[in-house]
Amino acid sequence: MSCKLTILVDNTVKKGSDLTAEHGLAIFVETPDLSFLFDCGHTGIAWNNAEKLSVDLSSVDFVVLSHSHYDHAGGFPSLLKYCHPKAVYIGRNFWQEKFSFDKESNQYLPKGCGFTKSDLVAWDVEEHECKDSLKLDDYAQLFTNFDRHYSFEHIPPKFVCGSAKESDCFDDEICLLLKADDGIALVVGCSHQGILNITATVMRRTGLPVRRIIGGIHLNGEGQERMDRTLNELKRLGVRDFNLCHCSGINVLGRVSAGTVIKLD
């Protein structure tokens, strides 16, 4: 059996689909040994979509949260109505408050997950922190602590964190690596630290090529020149396949939506 991914919720759905879209991302991941979720979307509609897609949420062993923004982690509490995952995997400083500056209201709006570390304890869900890399099974591992290889990959200044509202470096961001073909399939939530920085770090530390990228690469709103520069460099690094969604932008390669099934043979 190969690894299989099913996108449970995304910003878009295919025309004519009975699935529901929202600004968020949730992916059901199956390896030969495990079933788990990578992100949970925002409101919990991902779980309604899961039923329509015949995805058995009761088989979920644990949840990986790519970072603590609401559109990736906010749906976790509602998941507990459908199953009881043993653990949640998070990155460093996941519990730090998150904000985004809104120009219209001229204020910082909260963007965090909406639940706390104490809530996890009350729900009897274990917390596991990924500080560098963490093996999940023989097919999957988590990665974080990314190096900055590309200076043009910037984090917008509107994103801040903590009570002092300092610039957010997104050190809570983690990604998922899956065995695929002759290299790695890289699964990302938003790639706030830069998809090139993430890809280059993974390749340097594993010694393996990244052949496929799945998820959000945060190019929405960027100009065509930035998109072309990023995608061309990813191809130069050896990436061959793109299954991009959520915050990636509508003009990127290999756009997918809720309901898409991706098999890594």
Secondary structure, DSSP 8 states (H G I E B T S, - for coil): --EEEEEEE-S-B-TT------S--EEEEE-SS-EEEEEE-SSSHHHHHHHHTT--GGG--EEE-SSS-HHHHTTHHHHTTT---SEEEEETTTTS-EEEEETTTTEEEE-S-S--HHHHHHTT-EEEEESSEEE-SSSEEEE-------TT----TTEEETTTTEE---TT--EEEEEETTEEEEEES--TT-HHHHHHHHHHHH---EEEEEE----TT--HHHHHHHHHHHHHHT--EEEE-TTS-TTSTTB--BT-EEEE-
